[in-house]
């Protein structure tokens, strides 16, 4: 399962224009998407920084796969804690076939 989720994230790097951007701060891009052919078991989002990607679970903020440089990963995790309810709402919207809302950046 972990490999499937991470493989989907890496494949998404090549088609990031298609993925809804949820937020952007300090060079980090937060995206969330549903891959129709892959059943996602946990709500999660993808964070991209330069050539690195991390997949973060939303229900209990934790790393599913990948990683960012330490400083950027801490910022992403702090942002996710602050906006956990909004992230869960966006996940539900995507599962229902709707576009997610933008979420305020980390300041």
C-alpha positions in Angstrom: 0.0 0.0 0.0 2.7 2.4 0.9 4.5 1.8 -2.4 1.3 2.4 -4.3 0.7 5.8 -2.5 4.3 6.9 -3.0 4.3 5.8 -6.6 1.2 7.8 -7.2 2.9 10.9 -5.7 6.0 10.5 -7.8 3.8 10.1 -10.9 2.0 13.2 -9.9 5.2 15.2 -10.0 5.1 15.0 -13.8 1.5 16.2 -14.0 1.3 18.8 -11.2 -0.8 21.2 -13.3 -3.7 18.8 -12.9 -3.5 18.5 -9.2 -5.5 21.1 -7.1 -3.1 23.4 -5.2 -4.4 23.8 -1.7 -1.7 26.2 -0.4 1.7 27.6 -1.0 4.2 29.0 1.4 8.0 29.4 1.7 8.6 27.6 -1.6 6.4 24.6 -0.5 3.4 23.6 -2.6 0.6 21.7 -1.0 -1.6 19.6 -3.3 -4.3 17.1 -2.7 -5.9 14.7 -5.3 -7.8 11.6 -5.7 -6.4 8.9 -8.0 -9.5 7.2 -9.5 -7.7 3.9 -10.1 -6.2 3.7 -6.5 -8.3 3.4 -3.4 -6.8 5.8 -0.8 -7.3 4.4 2.7 -6.3 7.5 4.7 -7.0 11.2 4.0 -3.7 12.7 3.0 -2.0 15.5 1.1 1.2 15.9 -0.8 3.8 18.6 -0.1 6.4 19.5 -2.7 9.6 21.4 -2.1 12.2 21.7 -4.9 12.8 18.0 -5.9 11.4 16.5 -2.7 7.9 15.2 -1.9 6.3 14.1 1.3 2.9 12.5 1.8 1.2 13.5 5.1 -1.8 11.8 6.7 -4.4 14.2 7.8 -6.4 12.2 10.4 -3.3 12.0 12.7 -0.7 14.3 11.2 2.1 11.9 10.3 4.3 11.1 7.4 3.1 8.3 5.2 6.0 8.4 2.7 8.8 10.5 1.4 10.3 13.5 3.2 11.4 17.1 2.9 14.4 18.9 4.3 13.9 19.1 8.1 13.0 22.8 8.3 10.4 22.6 5.5 8.9 19.4 6.9 8.4 20.9 10.3 6.7 23.9 8.6 4.4 21.6 6.7 3.5 19.6 9.8 2.8 22.7 11.8 0.6 24.1 9.0 -1.3 20.8 8.9 -1.9 20.8 12.6 -3.3 24.4 12.4 -5.5 23.6 9.4 -6.4 19.9 10.1 -10.2 20.5 10.0 -10.0 22.4 6.7 -7.8 19.7 5.2 -10.3 17.0 6.2 -13.1 19.1 4.7 -11.1 19.4 1.4 -10.5 15.6 1.4 -14.3 15.0 1.8 -14.9 17.5 -1.1 -12.5 15.6 -3.4 -14.1 12.3 -2.5 -17.4 13.8 -3.5 -16.0 14.9 -6.8 -15.8 18.6 -5.9 -12.8 20.9 -6.0 -11.1 21.6 -2.7 -10.9 25.1 -1.2 -7.7 27.0 -0.9 -6.3 27.0 2.7 -4.4 30.0 4.2 -0.6 29.8 4.0 1.7 29.5 6.9 2.8 32.9 8.1 
